[in-house]
Amino acid sequence: MLNTNLPHTETKTSLQITFCGTGKCKCPSIDINKDNDTIIIGGKDEGFTRFTKEQFQMLLKEAKEGTFDKYLKNN
């Protein structure tokens, strides 16, 4: 994990990370589990998005290749 300061829970089969620094806000999280074919991103207030592991791998590959970079950078 790159940022170990993020609130997270990890077991042998699962990882849950909340993307904030305090753990007290309503920030989105990710829930991934070896025993579940669905990866869940989001939160109660934001709503949830569900990806199959195949879809999530496609998303990660596109992100790593820089597909979204021009939309994230302040150029």
CHARMM internal coordinates of N, CA and C (Angstrom, degrees):
IC EDIT
DIST 1 N 1 CA 1.4380
DIST 1 CA 1 C 1.5250
ANGL 1 N 1 CA 1 C 108.16
DIST 1 C 2 N 1.3274
ANGL 1 CA 1 C 2 N 116.79
DIHE 1 N 1 CA 1 C 2 N 129.78
DIST 2 N 2 CA 1.4625
ANGL 1 C 2 N 2 CA 121.52
DIHE 1 CA 1 C 2 N 2 CA -178.36
DIST 2 CA 2 C 1.5202
ANGL 2 N 2 CA 2 C 113.02
DIHE 1 C 2 N 2 CA 2 C -68.96
DIST 2 C 3 N 1.3222
ANGL 2 CA 2 C 3 N 117.28
DIHE 2 N 2 CA 2 C 3 N -46.87
DIST 3 N 3 CA 1.4521
ANGL 2 C 3 N 3 CA 121.94
DIHE 2 CA 2 C 3 N 3 CA -176.60
DIST 3 CA 3 C 1.5232
ANGL 3 N 3 CA 3 C 109.50
DIHE 2 C 3 N 3 CA 3 C -113.43
DIST 3 C 4 N 1.3130
ANGL 3 CA 3 C 4 N 115.37
DIHE 3 N 3 CA 3 C 4 N 91.49
DIST 4 N 4 CA 1.4670
ANGL 3 C 4 N 4 CA 119.56
DIHE 3 CA 3 C 4 N 4 CA -177.10
DIST 4 CA 4 C 1.5167
ANGL 4 N 4 CA 4 C 112.46
DIHE 3 C 4 N 4 CA 4 C -74.16
DIST 4 C 5 N 1.3439
ANGL 4 CA 4 C 5 N 117.93
DIHE 4 N 4 CA 4 C 5 N -4.32
DIST 5 N 5 CA 1.4553
ANGL 4 C 5 N 5 CA 120.86
DIHE 4 CA 4 C 5 N 5 CA 176.62
DIST 5 CA 5 C 1.5303
ANGL 5 N 5 CA 5 C 112.40
DIHE 4 C 5 N 5 CA 5 C -79.45
DIST 5 C 6 N 1.3297
ANGL 5 CA 5 C 6 N 117.33
DIHE 5 N 5 CA 5 C 6 N -14.54
DIST 6 N 6 CA 1.4606
ANGL 5 C 6 N 6 CA 120.22
DIHE 5 CA 5 C 6 N 6 CA 177.95
DIST 6 CA 6 C 1.5233
ANGL 6 N 6 CA 6 C 109.55
DIHE 5 C 6 N 6 CA 6 C -68.47
DIST 6 C 7 N 1.3147
ANGL 6 CA 6 C 7 N 117.84
DIHE 6 N 6 CA 6 C 7 N 139.97
DIST 7 N 7 CA 1.4681
ANGL 6 C 7 N 7 CA 119.82
DIHE 6 CA 6 C 7 N 7 CA 175.45
DIST 7 CA 7 C 1.5282
ANGL 7 N 7 CA 7 C 109.41
DIHE 6 C 7 N 7 CA 7 C -60.51
DIST 7 C 8 N 1.3151
ANGL 7 CA 7 C 8 N 116.53
DIHE 7 N 7 CA 7 C 8 N 126.36
DIST 8 N 8 CA 1.4601
ANGL 7 C 8 N 8 CA 119.51
DIHE 7 CA 7 C 8 N 8 CA -177.92
DIST 8 CA 8 C 1.5265
ANGL 8 N 8 CA 8 C 110.76
DIHE 7 C 8 N 8 CA 8 C -154.02
DIST 8 C 9 N 1.3225
ANGL 8 CA 8 C 9 N 113.34
DIHE 8 N 8 CA 8 C 9 N 158.38
DIST 9 N 9 CA 1.4554
ANGL 8 C 9 N 9 CA 121.71
DIHE 8 CA 8 C 9 N 9 CA 174.13
DIST 9 CA 9 C 1.5172
ANGL 9 N 9 CA 9 C 106.86
DIHE 8 C 9 N 9 CA 9 C -133.14
DIST 9 C 10 N 1.3210
ANGL 9 CA 9 C 10 N 116.11
DIHE 9 N 9 CA 9 C 10 N 126.71
DIST 10 N 10 CA 1.4634
ANGL 9 C 10 N 10 CA 120.08
DIHE 9 CA 9 C 10 N 10 CA -179.85
DIST 10 CA 10 C 1.5220
ANGL 10 N 10 CA 10 C 109.70
DIHE 9 C 10 N 10 CA 10 C -128.43
DIST 10 C 11 N 1.3216
ANGL 10 CA 10 C 11 N 115.19
DIHE 10 N 10 CA 10 C 11 N 134.57
DIST 11 N 11 CA 1.4633
ANGL 10 C 11 N 11 CA 121.87
DIHE 10 CA 10 C 11 N 11 CA 173.92
DIST 11 CA 11 C 1.5240
ANGL 11 N 11 CA 11 C 107.18
DIHE 10 C 11 N 11 CA 11 C -122.25
DIST 11 C 12 N 1.3032
ANGL 11 CA 11 C 12 N 117.16
DIHE 11 N 11 CA 11 C 12 N -173.79
DIST 12 N 12 CA 1.4686
ANGL 11 C 12 N 12 CA 120.43
DIHE 11 CA 11 C 12 N 12 CA 177.73
DIST 12 CA 12 C 1.5256
ANGL 12 N 12 CA 12 C 111.90
DIHE 11 C 12 N 12 CA 12 C -65.37
DIST 12 C 13 N 1.3272
ANGL 12 CA 12 C 13 N 117.40
DIHE 12 N 12 CA 12 C 13 N -25.85
DIST 13 N 13 CA 1.4622
ANGL 12 C 13 N 13 CA 119.99
DIHE 12 CA 12 C 13 N 13 CA -174.97
DIST 13 CA 13 C 1.5245
ANGL 13 N 13 CA 13 C 114.69
DIHE 12 C 13 N 13 CA 13 C -118.72
DIST 13 C 14 N 1.3435
ANGL 13 CA 13 C 14 N 118.31
DIHE 13 N 13 CA 13 C 14 N -4.91
DIST 14 N 14 CA 1.4674
ANGL 13 C 14 N 14 CA 117.86
DIHE 13 CA 13 C 14 N 14 CA -175.72
DIST 14 CA 14 C 1.5207
ANGL 14 N 14 CA 14 C 112.03
DIHE 13 C 14 N 14 CA 14 C -145.82
DIST 14 C 15 N 1.3401
ANGL 14 CA 14 C 15 N 113.68
DIHE 14 N 14 CA 14 C 15 N 160.67
DIST 15 N 15 CA 1.4533
ANGL 14 C 15 N 15 CA 121.54
DIHE 14 CA 14 C 15 N 15 CA 175.77
DIST 15 CA 15 C 1.5179
ANGL 15 N 15 CA 15 C 108.23
DIHE 14 C 15 N 15 CA 15 C -142.91
DIST 15 C 16 N 1.3205
ANGL 15 CA 15 C 16 N 115.79
DIHE 15 N 15 CA 15 C 16 N 130.43
DIST 16 N 16 CA 1.4641
ANGL 15 C 16 N 16 CA 122.78
DIHE 15 CA 15 C 16 N 16 CA 175.49
DIST 16 CA 16 C 1.5159
ANGL 16 N 16 CA 16 C 106.96
DIHE 15 C 16 N 16 CA 16 C -126.13
DIST 16 C 17 N 1.3425
ANGL 16 CA 16 C 17 N 116.65
DIHE 16 N 16 CA 16 C 17 N 124.84
DIST 17 N 17 CA 1.4580
ANGL 16 C 17 N 17 CA 122.01
DIHE 16 CA 16 C 17 N 17 CA 179.93
DIST 17 CA 17 C 1.5230
ANGL 17 N 17 CA 17 C 108.59
DIHE 16 C 17 N 17 CA 17 C -127.61
DIST 17 C 18 N 1.3223
ANGL 17 CA 17 C 18 N 116.66
DIHE 17 N 17 CA 17 C 18 N 134.24
DIST 18 N 18 CA 1.4634
ANGL 17 C 18 N 18 CA 122.10
DIHE 17 CA 17 C 18 N 18 CA 172.87
DIST 18 CA 18 C 1.5186
ANGL 18 N 18 CA 18 C 107.11
DIHE 17 C 18 N 18 CA 18 C -104.10
DIST 18 C 19 N 1.3333
ANGL 18 CA 18 C 19 N 116.31
DIHE 18 N 18 CA 18 C 19 N 127.79
DIST 19 N 19 CA 1.4501
ANGL 18 C 19 N 19 CA 121.00
DIHE 18 CA 18 C 19 N 19 CA -173.61
DIST 19 CA 19 C 1.5246
ANGL 19 N 19 CA 19 C 112.14
DIHE 18 C 19 N 19 CA 19 C -88.86
DIST 19 C 20 N 1.3312
ANGL 19 CA 19 C 20 N 114.77
DIHE 19 N 19 CA 19 C 20 N 73.12
DIST 20 N 20 CA 1.4562
ANGL 19 C 20 N 20 CA 122.49
DIHE 19 CA 19 C 20 N 20 CA 173.47
DIST 20 CA 20 C 1.5156
ANGL 20 N 20 CA 20 C 107.34
DIHE 19 C 20 N 20 CA 20 C -157.05
DIST 20 C 21 N 1.3020
ANGL 20 CA 20 C 21 N 116.13
DIHE 20 N 20 CA 20 C 21 N 178.41
DIST 21 N 21 CA 1.4489
ANGL 20 C 21 N 21 CA 118.98
DIHE 20 CA 20 C 21 N 21 CA -179.22
DIST 21 CA 21 C 1.5115
ANGL 21 N 21 CA 21 C 114.35
DIHE 20 C 21 N 21 CA 21 C -102.46
DIST 21 C 22 N 1.3252
ANGL 21 CA 21 C 22 N 117.15
DIHE 21 N 21 CA 21 C 22 N -17.24
DIST 22 N 22 CA 1.4581
ANGL 21 C 22 N 22 CA 118.41
DIHE 21 CA 21 C 22 N 22 CA -172.57
DIST 22 CA 22 C 1.5184
ANGL 22 N 22 CA 22 C 114.09
DIHE 21 C 22 N 22 CA 22 C -106.56
DIST 22 C 23 N 1.3297
ANGL 22 CA 22 C 23 N 116.38
DIHE 22 N 22 CA 22 C 23 N -29.25
DIST 23 N 23 CA 1.4576
ANGL 22 C 23 N 23 CA 119.22
DIHE 22 CA 22 C 23 N 23 CA -176.13
DIST 23 CA 23 C 1.5156
ANGL 23 N 23 CA 23 C 113.20
DIHE 22 C 23 N 23 CA 23 C 78.52
DIST 23 C 24 N 1.3340
ANGL 23 CA 23 C 24 N 117.56
DIHE 23 N 23 CA 23 C 24 N 0.53
DIST 24 N 24 CA 1.4603
ANGL 23 C 24 N 24 CA 121.75
DIHE 23 CA 23 C 24 N 24 CA -178.17
DIST 24 CA 24 C 1.5253
ANGL 24 N 24 CA 24 C 112.24
DIHE 23 C 24 N 24 CA 24 C -105.16
DIST 24 C 25 N 1.3171
ANGL 24 CA 24 C 25 N 117.06
DIHE 24 N 24 CA 24 C 25 N -7.12
DIST 25 N 25 CA 1.4657
ANGL 24 C 25 N 25 CA 119.36
DIHE 24 CA 24 C 25 N 25 CA -177.49
DIST 25 CA 25 C 1.5310
ANGL 25 N 25 CA 25 C 110.13
DIHE 24 C 25 N 25 CA 25 C -97.60
DIST 25 C 26 N 1.3071
ANGL 25 CA 25 C 26 N 115.83
DIHE 25 N 25 CA 25 C 26 N -175.92
DIST 26 N 26 CA 1.4594
ANGL 25 C 26 N 26 CA 121.11
DIHE 25 CA 25 C 26 N 26 CA -178.50
DIST 26 CA 26 C 1.5219
ANGL 26 N 26 CA 26 C 109.47
DIHE 25 C 26 N 26 CA 26 C -102.83
DIST 26 C 27 N 1.3015
ANGL 26 CA 26 C 27 N 116.09
DIHE 26 N 26 CA 26 C 27 N 58.67
DIST 27 N 27 CA 1.4539
ANGL 26 C 27 N 27 CA 122.15
DIHE 26 CA 26 C 27 N 27 CA -176.45
DIST 27 CA 27 C 1.5304
ANGL 27 N 27 CA 27 C 110.72
DIHE 26 C 27 N 27 CA 27 C -87.39
DIST 27 C 28 N 1.3236
ANGL 27 CA 27 C 28 N 116.73
DIHE 27 N 27 CA 27 C 28 N 153.21
DIST 28 N 28 CA 1.4569
ANGL 27 C 28 N 28 CA 119.36
DIHE 27 CA 27 C 28 N 28 CA 178.87
DIST 28 CA 28 C 1.5291
ANGL 28 N 28 CA 28 C 111.51
DIHE 27 C 28 N 28 CA 28 C -68.60
DIST 28 C 29 N 1.2976
ANGL 28 CA 28 C 29 N 114.79
DIHE 28 N 28 CA 28 C 29 N 156.34
DIST 29 N 29 CA 1.4604
ANGL 28 C 29 N 29 CA 120.33
DIHE 28 CA 28 C 29 N 29 CA 179.67
DIST 29 CA 29 C 1.5227
ANGL 29 N 29 CA 29 C 109.21
DIHE 28 C 29 N 29 CA 29 C -135.68
DIST 29 C 30 N 1.3140
ANGL 29 CA 29 C 30 N 114.66
DIHE 29 N 29 CA 29 C 30 N 169.86
DIST 30 N 30 CA 1.4614
ANGL 29 C 30 N 30 CA 121.20
DIHE 29 CA 29 C 30 N 30 CA 175.24
DIST 30 CA 30 C 1.5234
ANGL 30 N 30 CA 30 C 107.47
DIHE 29 C 30 N 30 CA 30 C -125.38
DIST 30 C 31 N 1.3117
ANGL 30 CA 30 C 31 N 115.30
DIHE 30 N 30 CA 30 C 31 N 140.89
DIST 31 N 31 CA 1.4630
ANGL 30 C 31 N 31 CA 122.22
DIHE 30 CA 30 C 31 N 31 CA 179.63
DIST 31 CA 31 C 1.5211
ANGL 31 N 31 CA 31 C 107.07
DIHE 30 C 31 N 31 CA 31 C -130.03
DIST 31 C 32 N 1.3325
ANGL 31 CA 31 C 32 N 115.70
DIHE 31 N 31 CA 31 C 32 N 110.92
DIST 32 N 32 CA 1.4610
ANGL 31 C 32 N 32 CA 120.95
DIHE 31 CA 31 C 32 N 32 CA -179.63
DIST 32 CA 32 C 1.5248
ANGL 32 N 32 CA 32 C 108.36
DIHE 31 C 32 N 32 CA 32 C -126.49
DIST 32 C 33 N 1.3278
ANGL 32 CA 32 C 33 N 115.69
DIHE 32 N 32 CA 32 C 33 N 138.95
DIST 33 N 33 CA 1.4527
ANGL 32 C 33 N 33 CA 121.33
DIHE 32 CA 32 C 33 N 33 CA -173.87
DIST 33 CA 33 C 1.5240
ANGL 33 N 33 CA 33 C 109.06
DIHE 32 C 33 N 33 CA 33 C -143.80
DIST 33 C 34 N 1.3253
ANGL 33 CA 33 C 34 N 116.80
DIHE 33 N 33 CA 33 C 34 N 134.12
DIST 34 N 34 CA 1.4652
ANGL 33 C 34 N 34 CA 121.01
DIHE 33 CA 33 C 34 N 34 CA 178.98
DIST 34 CA 34 C 1.5249
ANGL 34 N 34 CA 34 C 112.32
DIHE 33 C 34 N 34 CA 34 C -60.50
DIST 34 C 35 N 1.3171
ANGL 34 CA 34 C 35 N 116.66
DIHE 34 N 34 CA 34 C 35 N -28.46
DIST 35 N 35 CA 1.4610
ANGL 34 C 35 N 35 CA 121.31
DIHE 34 CA 34 C 35 N 35 CA -175.43
DIST 35 CA 35 C 1.5302
ANGL 35 N 35 CA 35 C 113.52
DIHE 34 C 35 N 35 CA 35 C -92.81
DIST 35 C 36 N 1.3451
ANGL 35 CA 35 C 36 N 117.55
DIHE 35 N 35 CA 35 C 36 N 4.69
DIST 36 N 36 CA 1.4508
ANGL 35 C 36 N 36 CA 121.43
DIHE 35 CA 35 C 36 N 36 CA -178.73
DIST 36 CA 36 C 1.5240
ANGL 36 N 36 CA 36 C 108.26
DIHE 35 C 36 N 36 CA 36 C -127.43
DIST 36 C 37 N 1.3133
ANGL 36 CA 36 C 37 N 118.47
DIHE 36 N 36 CA 36 C 37 N 132.63
DIST 37 N 37 CA 1.4552
ANGL 36 C 37 N 37 CA 122.50
DIHE 36 CA 36 C 37 N 37 CA -178.62
DIST 37 CA 37 C 1.5276
ANGL 37 N 37 CA 37 C 112.96
DIHE 36 C 37 N 37 CA 37 C -81.08
DIST 37 C 38 N 1.3251
ANGL 37 CA 37 C 38 N 117.67
DIHE 37 N 37 CA 37 C 38 N -2.53
DIST 38 N 38 CA 1.4606
ANGL 37 C 38 N 38 CA 122.15
DIHE 37 CA 37 C 38 N 38 CA -178.28
DIST 38 CA 38 C 1.5224
ANGL 38 N 38 CA 38 C 110.36
DIHE 37 C 38 N 38 CA 38 C -114.38
DIST 38 C 39 N 1.3299
ANGL 38 CA 38 C 39 N 116.38
DIHE 38 N 38 CA 38 C 39 N 132.65
DIST 39 N 39 CA 1.4501
ANGL 38 C 39 N 39 CA 123.14
DIHE 38 CA 38 C 39 N 39 CA 174.32
DIST 39 CA 39 C 1.5251
ANGL 39 N 39 CA 39 C 106.76
DIHE 38 C 39 N 39 CA 39 C -103.24
DIST 39 C 40 N 1.3180
ANGL 39 CA 39 C 40 N 116.45
DIHE 39 N 39 CA 39 C 40 N 130.62
DIST 40 N 40 CA 1.4613
ANGL 39 C 40 N 40 CA 121.03
DIHE 39 CA 39 C 40 N 40 CA -176.17
DIST 40 CA 40 C 1.5265
ANGL 40 N 40 CA 40 C 109.18
DIHE 39 C 40 N 40 CA 40 C -111.15
DIST 40 C 41 N 1.3286
ANGL 40 CA 40 C 41 N 115.38
DIHE 40 N 40 CA 40 C 41 N 128.79
DIST 41 N 41 CA 1.4568
ANGL 40 C 41 N 41 CA 122.08
DIHE 40 CA 40 C 41 N 41 CA 176.40
DIST 41 CA 41 C 1.5213
ANGL 41 N 41 CA 41 C 107.71
DIHE 40 C 41 N 41 CA 41 C -123.12
DIST 41 C 42 N 1.3254
ANGL 41 CA 41 C 42 N 116.78
DIHE 41 N 41 CA 41 C 42 N 134.77
DIST 42 N 42 CA 1.4569
ANGL 41 C 42 N 42 CA 120.06
DIHE 41 CA 41 C 42 N 42 CA 176.74
DIST 42 CA 42 C 1.5066
ANGL 42 N 42 CA 42 C 111.83
DIHE 41 C 42 N 42 CA 42 C 133.51
DIST 42 C 43 N 1.3111
ANGL 42 CA 42 C 43 N 113.82
DIHE 42 N 42 CA 42 C 43 N -159.32
DIST 43 N 43 CA 1.4512
ANGL 42 C 43 N 43 CA 120.63
DIHE 42 CA 42 C 43 N 43 CA -179.48
DIST 43 CA 43 C 1.5128
ANGL 43 N 43 CA 43 C 110.56
DIHE 42 C 43 N 43 CA 43 C -161.09
DIST 43 C 44 N 1.2932
ANGL 43 CA 43 C 44 N 115.34
DIHE 43 N 43 CA 43 C 44 N 169.72
DIST 44 N 44 CA 1.4669
ANGL 43 C 44 N 44 CA 121.59
DIHE 43 CA 43 C 44 N 44 CA -177.02
DIST 44 CA 44 C 1.5309
ANGL 44 N 44 CA 44 C 111.32
DIHE 43 C 44 N 44 CA 44 C -55.95
DIST 44 C 45 N 1.3253
ANGL 44 CA 44 C 45 N 116.65
DIHE 44 N 44 CA 44 C 45 N -44.52
DIST 45 N 45 CA 1.4635
ANGL 44 C 45 N 45 CA 120.40
DIHE 44 CA 44 C 45 N 45 CA -177.23
DIST 45 CA 45 C 1.5286
ANGL 45 N 45 CA 45 C 112.73
DIHE 44 C 45 N 45 CA 45 C -78.28
DIST 45 C 46 N 1.3246
ANGL 45 CA 45 C 46 N 117.05
DIHE 45 N 45 CA 45 C 46 N -34.18
DIST 46 N 46 CA 1.4598
ANGL 45 C 46 N 46 CA 121.30
DIHE 45 CA 45 C 46 N 46 CA -177.44
DIST 46 CA 46 C 1.5180
ANGL 46 N 46 CA 46 C 112.97
DIHE 45 C 46 N 46 CA 46 C -85.10
DIST 46 C 47 N 1.3026
ANGL 46 CA 46 C 47 N 115.46
DIHE 46 N 46 CA 46 C 47 N -22.44
DIST 47 N 47 CA 1.4558
ANGL 46 C 47 N 47 CA 120.43
DIHE 46 CA 46 C 47 N 47 CA -171.38
DIST 47 CA 47 C 1.5213
ANGL 47 N 47 CA 47 C 109.46
DIHE 46 C 47 N 47 CA 47 C 95.86
DIST 47 C 48 N 1.3157
ANGL 47 CA 47 C 48 N 116.13
DIHE 47 N 47 CA 47 C 48 N 167.55
DIST 48 N 48 CA 1.4582
ANGL 47 C 48 N 48 CA 121.49
DIHE 47 CA 47 C 48 N 48 CA -175.57
DIST 48 CA 48 C 1.5233
ANGL 48 N 48 CA 48 C 110.90
DIHE 47 C 48 N 48 CA 48 C -118.14
DIST 48 C 49 N 1.3144
ANGL 48 CA 48 C 49 N 114.73
DIHE 48 N 48 CA 48 C 49 N 144.10
DIST 49 N 49 CA 1.4574
ANGL 48 C 49 N 49 CA 122.23
DIHE 48 CA 48 C 49 N 49 CA 171.56
DIST 49 CA 49 C 1.5159
ANGL 49 N 49 CA 49 C 106.85
DIHE 48 C 49 N 49 CA 49 C -118.68
DIST 49 C 50 N 1.3000
ANGL 49 CA 49 C 50 N 115.65
DIHE 49 N 49 CA 49 C 50 N 133.19
DIST 50 N 50 CA 1.4622
ANGL 49 C 50 N 50 CA 120.62
DIHE 49 CA 49 C 50 N 50 CA -179.68
DIST 50 CA 50 C 1.5152
ANGL 50 N 50 CA 50 C 109.34
DIHE 49 C 50 N 50 CA 50 C -114.66
DIST 50 C 51 N 1.3318
ANGL 50 CA 50 C 51 N 115.56
DIHE 50 N 50 CA 50 C 51 N 132.34
DIST 51 N 51 CA 1.4554
ANGL 50 C 51 N 51 CA 123.23
DIHE 50 CA 50 C 51 N 51 CA 177.09
DIST 51 CA 51 C 1.5220
ANGL 51 N 51 CA 51 C 108.66
DIHE 50 C 51 N 51 CA 51 C -119.74
DIST 51 C 52 N 1.3220
ANGL 51 CA 51 C 52 N 117.32
DIHE 51 N 51 CA 51 C 52 N 143.52
DIST 52 N 52 CA 1.4599
ANGL 51 C 52 N 52 CA 118.59
DIHE 51 CA 51 C 52 N 52 CA 165.07
DIST 52 CA 52 C 1.5251
ANGL 52 N 52 CA 52 C 105.78
DIHE 51 C 52 N 52 CA 52 C -72.34
DIST 52 C 53 N 1.3031
ANGL 52 CA 52 C 53 N 117.27
DIHE 52 N 52 CA 52 C 53 N 162.95
DIST 53 N 53 CA 1.4663
ANGL 52 C 53 N 53 CA 119.57
DIHE 52 CA 52 C 53 N 53 CA 178.56
DIST 53 CA 53 C 1.5252
ANGL 53 N 53 CA 53 C 110.60
DIHE 52 C 53 N 53 CA 53 C -62.10
DIST 53 C 54 N 1.3216
ANGL 53 CA 53 C 54 N 117.63
DIHE 53 N 53 CA 53 C 54 N -35.85
DIST 54 N 54 CA 1.4578
ANGL 53 C 54 N 54 CA 121.13
DIHE 53 CA 53 C 54 N 54 CA 177.61
DIST 54 CA 54 C 1.5292
ANGL 54 N 54 CA 54 C 110.72
DIHE 53 C 54 N 54 CA 54 C -63.77
DIST 54 C 55 N 1.3325
ANGL 54 CA 54 C 55 N 117.63
DIHE 54 N 54 CA 54 C 55 N -45.34
DIST 55 N 55 CA 1.4599
ANGL 54 C 55 N 55 CA 121.52
DIHE 54 CA 54 C 55 N 55 CA 178.32
DIST 55 CA 55 C 1.5309
ANGL 55 N 55 CA 55 C 110.98
DIHE 54 C 55 N 55 CA 55 C -62.79
DIST 55 C 56 N 1.3228
ANGL 55 CA 55 C 56 N 116.56
DIHE 55 N 55 CA 55 C 56 N -40.84
DIST 56 N 56 CA 1.4612
ANGL 55 C 56 N 56 CA 121.10
DIHE 55 CA 55 C 56 N 56 CA -179.81
DIST 56 CA 56 C 1.5212
ANGL 56 N 56 CA 56 C 110.60
DIHE 55 C 56 N 56 CA 56 C -65.28
DIST 56 C 57 N 1.3268
ANGL 56 CA 56 C 57 N 117.25
DIHE 56 N 56 CA 56 C 57 N -40.14
DIST 57 N 57 CA 1.4607
ANGL 56 C 57 N 57 CA 120.69
DIHE 56 CA 56 C 57 N 57 CA 176.67
DIST 57 CA 57 C 1.5270
ANGL 57 N 57 CA 57 C 110.99
DIHE 56 C 57 N 57 CA 57 C -62.81
DIST 57 C 58 N 1.3334
ANGL 57 CA 57 C 58 N 117.24
DIHE 57 N 57 CA 57 C 58 N -38.04
DIST 58 N 58 CA 1.4613
ANGL 57 C 58 N 58 CA 121.10
DIHE 57 CA 57 C 58 N 58 CA 176.56
DIST 58 CA 58 C 1.5265
ANGL 58 N 58 CA 58 C 110.22
DIHE 57 C 58 N 58 CA 58 C -63.54
DIST 58 C 59 N 1.3272
ANGL 58 CA 58 C 59 N 117.14
DIHE 58 N 58 CA 58 C 59 N -43.66
DIST 59 N 59 CA 1.4599
ANGL 58 C 59 N 59 CA 121.74
DIHE 58 CA 58 C 59 N 59 CA 178.26
DIST 59 CA 59 C 1.5329
ANGL 59 N 59 CA 59 C 110.86
DIHE 58 C 59 N 59 CA 59 C -60.54
DIST 59 C 60 N 1.3234
ANGL 59 CA 59 C 60 N 116.57
DIHE 59 N 59 CA 59 C 60 N -46.65
DIST 60 N 60 CA 1.4601
ANGL 59 C 60 N 60 CA 120.35
DIHE 59 CA 59 C 60 N 60 CA 179.93
DIST 60 CA 60 C 1.5231
ANGL 60 N 60 CA 60 C 111.54
DIHE 59 C 60 N 60 CA 60 C -61.84
DIST 60 C 61 N 1.3170
ANGL 60 CA 60 C 61 N 116.93
DIHE 60 N 60 CA 60 C 61 N -42.15
DIST 61 N 61 CA 1.4592
ANGL 60 C 61 N 61 CA 120.92
DIHE 60 CA 60 C 61 N 61 CA 179.81
DIST 61 CA 61 C 1.5277
ANGL 61 N 61 CA 61 C 110.37
DIHE 60 C 61 N 61 CA 61 C -61.44
DIST 61 C 62 N 1.3201
ANGL 61 CA 61 C 62 N 117.27
DIHE 61 N 61 CA 61 C 62 N -45.46
DIST 62 N 62 CA 1.4623
ANGL 61 C 62 N 62 CA 120.75
DIHE 61 CA 61 C 62 N 62 CA 178.79
DIST 62 CA 62 C 1.5305
ANGL 62 N 62 CA 62 C 110.65
DIHE 61 C 62 N 62 CA 62 C -62.77
DIST 62 C 63 N 1.3392
ANGL 62 CA 62 C 63 N 117.32
DIHE 62 N 62 CA 62 C 63 N -41.68
DIST 63 N 63 CA 1.4624
ANGL 62 C 63 N 63 CA 120.83
DIHE 62 CA 62 C 63 N 63 CA 179.31
DIST 63 CA 63 C 1.5271
ANGL 63 N 63 CA 63 C 110.56
DIHE 62 C 63 N 63 CA 63 C -64.05
DIST 63 C 64 N 1.3281
ANGL 63 CA 63 C 64 N 117.08
DIHE 63 N 63 CA 63 C 64 N -43.72
DIST 64 N 64 CA 1.4668
ANGL 63 C 64 N 64 CA 120.64
DIHE 63 CA 63 C 64 N 64 CA 179.74
DIST 64 CA 64 C 1.5251
ANGL 64 N 64 CA 64 C 111.77
DIHE 63 C 64 N 64 CA 64 C -64.66
DIST 64 C 65 N 1.3091
ANGL 64 CA 64 C 65 N 117.01
DIHE 64 N 64 CA 64 C 65 N -32.33
DIST 65 N 65 CA 1.4720
ANGL 64 C 65 N 65 CA 121.65
DIHE 64 CA 64 C 65 N 65 CA 179.93
DIST 65 CA 65 C 1.5268
ANGL 65 N 65 CA 65 C 112.19
DIHE 64 C 65 N 65 CA 65 C -78.27
DIST 65 C 66 N 1.3288
ANGL 65 CA 65 C 66 N 117.48
DIHE 65 N 65 CA 65 C 66 N -7.10
DIST 66 N 66 CA 1.4506
ANGL 65 C 66 N 66 CA 120.81
DIHE 65 CA 65 C 66 N 66 CA 176.77
DIST 66 CA 66 C 1.5158
ANGL 66 N 66 CA 66 C 115.09
DIHE 65 C 66 N 66 CA 66 C 89.97
DIST 66 C 67 N 1.3106
ANGL 66 CA 66 C 67 N 117.68
DIHE 66 N 66 CA 66 C 67 N 12.75
DIST 67 N 67 CA 1.4653
ANGL 66 C 67 N 67 CA 122.06
DIHE 66 CA 66 C 67 N 67 CA -177.72
DIST 67 CA 67 C 1.5232
ANGL 67 N 67 CA 67 C 112.88
DIHE 66 C 67 N 67 CA 67 C -54.05
DIST 67 C 68 N 1.3264
ANGL 67 CA 67 C 68 N 117.67
DIHE 67 N 67 CA 67 C 68 N -35.99
DIST 68 N 68 CA 1.4596
ANGL 67 C 68 N 68 CA 121.60
DIHE 67 CA 67 C 68 N 68 CA -174.19
DIST 68 CA 68 C 1.5290
ANGL 68 N 68 CA 68 C 113.27
DIHE 67 C 68 N 68 CA 68 C -99.59
DIST 68 C 69 N 1.3225
ANGL 68 CA 68 C 69 N 117.53
DIHE 68 N 68 CA 68 C 69 N -3.38
DIST 69 N 69 CA 1.4628
ANGL 68 C 69 N 69 CA 121.14
DIHE 68 CA 68 C 69 N 69 CA -172.49
DIST 69 CA 69 C 1.5228
ANGL 69 N 69 CA 69 C 113.26
DIHE 68 C 69 N 69 CA 69 C -55.32
DIST 69 C 70 N 1.3207
ANGL 69 CA 69 C 70 N 117.86
DIHE 69 N 69 CA 69 C 70 N -42.52
DIST 70 N 70 CA 1.4675
ANGL 69 C 70 N 70 CA 118.86
DIHE 69 CA 69 C 70 N 70 CA -176.00
DIST 70 CA 70 C 1.5264
ANGL 70 N 70 CA 70 C 112.39
DIHE 69 C 70 N 70 CA 70 C -66.47
DIST 70 C 71 N 1.3083
ANGL 70 CA 70 C 71 N 117.05
DIHE 70 N 70 CA 70 C 71 N -18.06
DIST 71 N 71 CA 1.4618
ANGL 70 C 71 N 71 CA 120.78
DIHE 70 CA 70 C 71 N 71 CA 178.55
DIST 71 CA 71 C 1.5265
ANGL 71 N 71 CA 71 C 112.18
DIHE 70 C 71 N 71 CA 71 C -90.64
DIST 71 C 72 N 1.3217
ANGL 71 CA 71 C 72 N 116.88
DIHE 71 N 71 CA 71 C 72 N -13.06
DIST 72 N 72 CA 1.4579
ANGL 71 C 72 N 72 CA 121.36
DIHE 71 CA 71 C 72 N 72 CA -177.82
DIST 72 CA 72 C 1.5133
ANGL 72 N 72 CA 72 C 112.93
DIHE 71 C 72 N 72 CA 72 C -101.67
DIST 72 C 73 N 1.3026
ANGL 72 CA 72 C 73 N 117.25
DIHE 72 N 72 CA 72 C 73 N -27.51
DIST 73 N 73 CA 1.4646
ANGL 72 C 73 N 73 CA 121.68
DIHE 72 CA 72 C 73 N 73 CA -176.05
DIST 73 CA 73 C 1.5130
ANGL 73 N 73 CA 73 C 110.95
DIHE 72 C 73 N 73 CA 73 C -85.40
DIST 73 C 74 N 1.3142
ANGL 73 CA 73 C 74 N 115.44
DIHE 73 N 73 CA 73 C 74 N 146.03
DIST 74 N 74 CA 1.4581
ANGL 73 C 74 N 74 CA 121.63
DIHE 73 CA 73 C 74 N 74 CA 177.21
DIST 74 CA 74 C 1.5306
ANGL 74 N 74 CA 74 C 109.26
DIHE 73 C 74 N 74 CA 74 C -92.43
DIST 74 C 75 N 1.3036
ANGL 74 CA 74 C 75 N 116.28
DIHE 74 N 74 CA 74 C 75 N 78.64
DIST 75 N 75 CA 1.4723
ANGL 74 C 75 N 75 CA 120.90
DIHE 74 CA 74 C 75 N 75 CA -179.17
DIST 75 CA 75 C 1.4915
ANGL 75 N 75 CA 75 C 111.25
DIHE 74 C 75 N 75 CA 75 C -90.73
END
COOR INIT
IC SEED 1 N 1 CA 1 C
IC BUILD
